């Protein structure tokens, strides 16, 4: 699909089932980050995976990038494929995009699987706002090789996952990587009293130290009426890749819980 200066690549597996799973990868990654999950679900669900604009094969990015634009890209793809409603599985940036779908288009969301992402709509502390304010300056000052190294080490524990991320990050390059990173941080919007009010599987890696993800997960889960919280052992920010066995078990149980 060509839209706003970007040829967006996506893949579907339509088994003729009633339920769709739409997979949304994290910033700097691509659809292959879910390679360990697809064999678990591909016979039971219809699947849609993509390389979000600016990632993987969906390059060049185009003139602009935002989580809102990703959401609009996704809605257009769903329209093309005749998908009225889906369960969205999103890691990090993908989880932020899934939350925006639930906020702006709740009728399109059946369930959410949110992997190592912060809550878009919770109120930030003064310290969190301060760090968010400094993020653009710090990110732009980092030499590219150092930025890739630090991002990879913060994202995964397993060497093969780190190698994968280093490849996908370098494909993007610093200019677009920084744009993607800052746009993801900019999607946060405090909404007092708001709840997603959908069935949610909220997952974080035991060793995820990025942002406030691990810290706020328990309070976020307790604020939602139908949320299952799972800590993935021996995993960092890419919990589904670091420990696919535990993640896949939790995912399958959640998807099949009526």
N, C-alpha and C positions, 0 to 999 in steps of 0.2 A: 504494500500500500504506500502510495506517495502522498505526503501531506506536509505542508509548511516547510518545504525545502529538504525533506528527509525521506528516503525510501526505507520504510519500516518493515522489517522481516519478522514474520511470525509463522508458527507451525501448528497445525491442528490434527487431532486424532478423534474422529467422530465415530463412536461405537453405536450411535443411535440410542444412547441411554438418555434418561431424563435429566441427569445431573452433569453439570460442567465444572471442571476445575481450571481456573486461570492462574498461571504461575508468573509471579512478578519478581524478578531478580533484584539484587541490591546494586547500589551505586558502584560503577566500575566493573561489574561482572557481566555475564550474559546468560542465556537460557541454559547453558550447560551446567550451571551451578546446581541444578535439580536432577542431574543424571542419576543419582542414587535413589531418588524418590519415584521416578516415572515407572520403572518396572513393577513397583508395588501396587500402582493404581490404574495402570493403562488398560486393563481388561474390564474394570468396574465403572469407569467414568469416561466421559468425553473430556479431552484435554486441549488447552490452548497455551502455548508458550510463545514468548517473544524475546527479541532483543530490543529493549526500549531505545528510543531515539538517542543517538550519541554513543551507543554501546554495540559491541559485537559487529554484526553485518549491517546494522542500521546506522550507517555513516555515509556522508557527513551528517552532523547533528542538525543542521539548519541554522537559522539566524537566532533562535531563542531556545531557552530550556526552562521548564518549571514543572513542579509536580502537577499543577493544574493542566498544563499542556499534555503531560503523560496521561492524565485521566481522560482528556478529550480524545487523544489518540486511541485509547482503549475502548472508549464508547463507540468510536467509528468502526473499529475492527469488529466489535460485538454486533453492530448493526449489519455489517457486510456478511457475517457468518450466521446471522439469525439467532444470536444468543440473547435471550431475554433476561436471564438470571444465572448467577454462578456463585460458587465458593471461590474466594480469592485467597491464594497462598502467596504471601509476600514476605521477603526477607529485607530488613533494613529499609532502604529507599522504597522497595516494593511494598513493604508493610505500610509505609506512609501513604503511598498511592492507594492502597486498598482501603485505608481509613478514610481518605478523601472520597472514594467511591461511596462508602457507607454514609458519609456525611451529606454529600450533595445528591446522591442517587440511591437511597436506601432500598428502593424497589428492585434494584438490579443485584442486590447482595443477598445470598442465602446464608452463608457462613463466612467467617474469617479465620485464617490461620496466619498469625502474626509472629514472625521469627526475628528476634533480636532487633526490634525497632522501638523507638520511644513513642509516647502517646502524643498525637498531634494537638490535642485539645486540653491537656492539663496545664494548670498554672505553673510557670517556672519560678524557682526561687531567685532571689536577688543574685546569688553567686552564679546560678545557671544562666541568667540573662547576661551577666558580665562576661562569662566565657563565650557565649554566643556572639556578643558584640566584638570580641577580640578575634573570633575565628577567621573572618576574611583577611585580616592583616597577617596573622600567623601563617595561614595557608599559602598566601601569595609569596611570603618571604622564604619559605622552605625551598631549597634546591630540589629539582624534580626527583633525582635519584634517592634523596633522603626522604622525600614525601612518600614515594612508592614503598620504600623499605619500612618506614614507620607504619604506613597504612596496612601493609601485608601482615606485619607482626602483630598488629592490634586486631586483625580480623580472623586469624586462624591459628590453630596449634599444629595441625598435621602438615608435614612437609609437602605432600602432594597437593594439598589445598593452597598452601602458600605459593607454590609454583604456578598453579592455575591463575591465582589472583594477580601475580606479578605479570603474567602474560597479558591478561585482559586489561589491567591498568595501563601498561605500556602501549597497548594498541590505541588507547584513547588519547594519550598525551596530556601534558600539564594544563594547557589552556582550557580544554573541554572538561578535564577531570575537576579542576577547580570550580568551573561554572556549575557542574553537576553537584558537587559537594555543597556549595553555598546555596544553591536552589533548594536542595533537600532540607537544609537547616532552616531556610526561610519559609517553609510550608507550615510551621507551627502557628496555631491560632487558638488562644484560650477561649473556651466556651463554658461559662459557668453553668453547672448542673447538667451538662450534656452527657448522655451515655449512648453508646453505639446500639445497644439493645438487640444484638444478634448473637447467635451462638459463636463463641470465640475460643480458639485454642491459642493461648499466649505462651510463647516459648522463648527462653533465653539460655545462653550458654553459661555454665558454671563459672567460667573465667572471663566472661565478657566485661571488659572495663571501659568500653566506649560510651561516652556521654553519661546519661542518667538511666540507661536502659535497665540494668539489673536492679538499681536502687528503687526505682518506682514500680517495678513489675508487681510486687505484692499488693500495693495500694491501688494500682490501676485495676488489677484483677478483682479485688474486693468491691470496687465501685460499679462493676458491671454485673447485671442480674444473671447472666448465663456465660460465665467465663471459666475455662479450665486452664490453670497455670502449671507449667512444667519446666523444671530446671533440667537441662541436658548436661549430664556429667562429662568431664574430660572434653569440654568444648568451649570455644570462644565465640566471637561475633557471628561466625558462619556455622551455627550449631548443627544445621542439617547436613553439612559437609564434614565437620569434624567428628561427629558421632551419628552417622546415618542410621545405625541399628536402633538406638533408643528413640531417635526422632521419628523414624518410620513406624515404629510400634505405636507411639502416641498419636501420630497422624491417622493411622488406619482406624484406631479405636474411636477417635473423634469423628471421623467422616462417617462411620457406620453406627454412630450413636443416634438413635431416632428420638 
